[in-house]
Structure formats: C-alpha cells, structure tokens
Amino acid sequence: MTPAHGALASAMIRLAATPERSSDLRDRLRTIAKLTAERVAAARYASITALQGDEYITVAVSDDQIQSVDDAQYADDAGPCLEALAQGTPVGVPDIDTTVQWPGFHQEAPRMGLQASVSVPLFSGRGQAVAVLNVYSHDQAAMAPLIAAISSVHGHPARETTDKDVSGLDDGGRELVAGYAEALSVRATIQLALDLIRAENRCSPDDAYLRLCIQAGEAGTDLAGTATTLISHGV
C-alpha cells in the first residue's frame, strides 16, 4: 500500500521528528485531534491525553462533551488512554460494554453512546510517547478494522503496510494507519542514529540526544532528516 500522506498522516510524522520540548508541540497535538475527528469516518470524537508532571491532562478535544470520558479515566487512574501512554502501545477497545476492568470508563463512555475506542501513542523525537490520541466511536463495526490495522502496524513496524492491513477502512482511517506506521519508522531511524552517536562518542543517551538536536538545529532540518544523514555517513 502506498502511504496516504494527507494532512493527518503528515502531522503524525512531523511530530515523531520534533523535539519533545518544542514550543509548538501542543499545537501539533491539537491539529492531530482535529484532523482525526474530521477525516476518520469511525471517529465520533477525538481527544489527546498527556502527562503533565504527575497529572494526566487532556490537551485537546474535538468536542467538549468527550472530556468527561477522559476525566473518568484520570479519576480512576485507569483506562485505555492511560495504559496506552504508560506502555507506549495502542490499546483497542472493540466493545466498551465489556471493559469492567476500568470502572469509570465503563460507566461514563456508554453515557455518551460510545461503543468502541482505540488509544494510539504519539511519539516525539526522543522516541517516547508524549501523548495518546483517543479515537471514540458510536459504531463497533466501523472501529473494528481500524483497531486491527493499528495493532498490526504496531506489531510489525518494519513491515510495509499492505492493502490487507487497511481493508475496510475509509480514506481517513487509512491515513491514520499510514501516519502511525511512518511515525514508527521515523522513531526507529532516530533511535538508530542515537545508538551510533553513543557508540562514536561514548556518551549517555541524554548527551546523544542533545547532540542530535544541536546538529538538527545547525542544519535547519528536523531530527529525522539529521538522523538519516548521520546514518548514511556512518556518523
């Protein structure tokens, strides 16, 4: 499958190549939530969860009504969005009625008419999940292929996404899957460059990351572009 690099996919890819302390990070996250709600047919609502200090916060919502579903998870310190952020892996919920392990989510989501969801980790340049994209839906059948595709991409990040992976998805769903797949690829490229910098300079992970950020700033490129250049030159 040729990746569908529309606005949503591009926003996810750019985020993966952006330093986590970038001044426009929150604006990038808000854009991803907005585009998800607009472009993914299965998405009735979208929100972005992040960790600020020791507290979970919602950085962006496509509709203020969905805030209560996020808040219920924060109050319980349990829910799919929190698991996705802590583990750095997608958490799909194909049937919300069965989610008794998350009492607050189990109680609040159905009040909004929600039947299924998927929480997708969003990575910045350091490679850690800085936030989670929560996609909430009224339609289990429409969400099933999206949950499956996101899970498949995460489980096989080095494999090119195929038409089989995105079968049953609308264009917006395909774009979300393609963006996540490419973000994982960007993350892997940056991590390889950091490993090479550490080996070459015998430095700590933090020092290697700082060196990469400095080189990217001097070159006027994002972290992915600088990482690719370093890899091609063998550092």
Phi, psi and omega in degrees: 000134175281124183304137180271087185273067172276195186297320181293310179300316181297322179296321179291322180292316179297322178300319182295341180253013184252133175303142186292345178261015179298140184295337182256017183301314182295323177297322178295319180294318178298321179297318180297316179298314181298313182293325179298313180295327182281325193252336183266116187299324182287342186277110173278323177221159173218144176216165178236123177256138176219166178252121179244105188067241177255009185242140173278138179225156173261114184282326183206147173224146176281340179207131183301336182298331185281349180305324183296329179289318175295315182299324179297324178288320179296320181296324180274348189055039182199140178156168182299323182291324180289321178296318180296321181289318182291322185265343183068028179228153178293146175234110179263141178235092183288339180214101184297332181298341183264003188273056182290344179288347178237082189305314181296314178298316181300327182275317188280319184302314179298333177298333178269005181078014183280140181241338183204158179203165170215134178251123188244121179294141177246126186255145171253188189298332180289341177102353178265154177290119178265345182194175178227134174270118178259120179251115183250139186223153172269355191235105179299317183296321180289329182280333186306311179292331178290315178300316181296318182292317179297317179297318180295317180296317180294324182285340181224065187295336183274349183269139178293137179294133182252169177298328179297323181299326186249017178300133179091358180263149172282177182300320179294320177296318177298321181293319178298316179295316179297320179295320179293317180299316182288327177297320177296323178294317177299316179302316180295321179297314180296319180296323177296317179297320179295322177298319180293319178297317180298316181292321182289322187252357182050053184240173180283164176303320180295319179294322179296318179295319178298317178300317180296317179298318180297315180296321179296318178297317180293325181275347181072029179237171175278176184295326180294317180296317178294319179298317180298319178296316179298318181296316182294331179265359181067026182056000000 
